[in-house]
Amino acid sequence: MTTHHFETLRGAVLAASRAGTWAQAVQEWQIISVEEEPLHNGICVCGKTELFYLYKIHNQVTQQDLFLIGSKCVNLFEVEELDLSVTVLHKLLKLRSAFASHQDVELTSEFFSRAVLADLWQNDAFPPTNTIAATATTITSSCLTCSISNTSSPQERDVRSGF
């Protein structure tokens, strides 16, 4: 990245931030989306062209957004939370691509990490547990234990029931 590109990025970020320095301003931002541009037609706010990953970032203090931001510019923020977001979003893009191409997806590190699962959970990707079905399973399990316990001696029943 040239000095010109960085200075342009720095100016755009500072203009949309409350903080007066780069080090403080980058702490105000979070990534809210990423898109792939297969034709590499994206242009970053810094002026860099031919982008493949197009990020949209949001300032939590001023409520302003910046779009398009390229990968190299996002990396210049050097904020751990943004780096984690980049990793999660890239895995989610890979997962979406696998589903779109009807590829088999297994619960492995190829597509998932703890951070990806946490993100999916926070964004309600998992349907709520059916409490009636869960209760029925518990009752069935308890009844099965009861019927097994009733066929054994009184001493065995006490051990199994925890009394």
Buried (B, 14 or more C-beta within 10 A) or exposed (E): BEEEBBEBBBEBBBEBBEBEEBEEBBBBBEBEEBBBBEEEEBBBBBEBEEBBBBBBBBBEEBEBBBBBBBBBBBEBBEBEEBBBBBEBBBBBBBBEEBEEEEEEEEEEEEBBBEEBBEBBEEEEEEEEEEEEEEEEEEEEEEEEEEEEBEEEEEEEBEEEEEE
